């Protein structure tokens, strides 16, 4: 029984020593190199597949530069020179700067090349001075930590408080990981300044545990970046599915979604909203006479003109061919008629300024307002606006008419014509 207990204790000690041997800094740095090379390959694939996604290029460079720095630092085990350690520190600092610049590009912010270069240069200069010129391990680690942490601190605000106001799950994860990385760096620096040498205590295990923690967090940070990229690309694909390819405004699917939302809102609150249905007069003649390229140019030109006369929150959509719709939230029939006049006026002014080689654009507009009869059925509102559009074309085109479901006020006068005079 005693021999069995002794053997068990010896086996436990051997297992502990084996675990300690495995948990050493060179082994961890080797794992760091392999993982970050893999991440660099992943980001390289993303860069090739989505060349316009500029942030991926910076995150790819960060992964490869960090892996190169770690490989260079490992040479210190074979060469009795401080140069590999300095180059390794330079690689890790540069990787941190590139990761932060990737965050800036992700949020379409200008990359702070000068600031990042100055931060990395000053940090590395401090490391060199306190390693070669004046040996002081604590201050050397302080400079090294400064170069790693400051770029991430500067990028943290964009992750946790982005310009568009919505914090994506990937950005939230990345922000939390950066805070954890900074916390570990601060603890390590304060410990060194207070005289606690992590590399010497407990057989170097405290230092190895910190390196392991930083390795895990660095990997998690890149996964956060990948989640951010996936969220961005998914949103772009969703936007493309709701936009018209030619003009860049909303398409019919997006229009119907928006109308359904506005109908539901008006059904709950009884607040008005209106719809303009627009048709370009003689568009078939433009295509037949000048060609489809000229017709497409007219559609794009009208889109730009109409958008100059809309308010924030109004939505212009192309429903097909030469037909457009404008959704006017919280707008009465009278307010919608005023918007219709503004859109008509800008087209008339543009047509009056056309030269002989230009193609004048004339439009007809039907105006309709949501009411209880429309309810939750956008197609009814579209039908009402279409009735008004037909009346505008029947009255000579290049004009607008409003839909009024009330009966005519005089014998022989249509409700649409009466409404047109009422809002003129």
Secondary structure, DSSP 4 states (H G I P E B T S, - for coil): -HHHHHHHHHHHHHHHHHHHHHS-HHHHHHHHHHHHHHHHHHHHHHHHH-TT-HHHHHHHHHHHHHHHHHHHHHGGGTS--SHHHHHHHHHHHHHHHHHHHHHHHHTTPPP-HHHHHHHHHHHHHHHHIIIIIS--HHHHHHHHHHHHHHHHHHHHHHHHS-TTS---HHHHHHHHHHHHHHHHHHHHHHHHHTT--TTTGGGGHHHHHHHHHHHHHHHHHHHHHHHHHHHHHHHHHHHHHTB-TTT-SB-HHHHHHHHHHHHHHHHHH----EEEEEEETTHHHHHHHH-HHHHHHHHHHHHHHHHTTPPTT-EEEEEETTEEEEEETT--HHHHHHHHHHHHHHHHHHHHT--TTS----EEEEEEE--TTTTT-HHHHHHHHHHHHHHHHHTTSSSEEE---SPPSSTT--HHHHHHHHH-
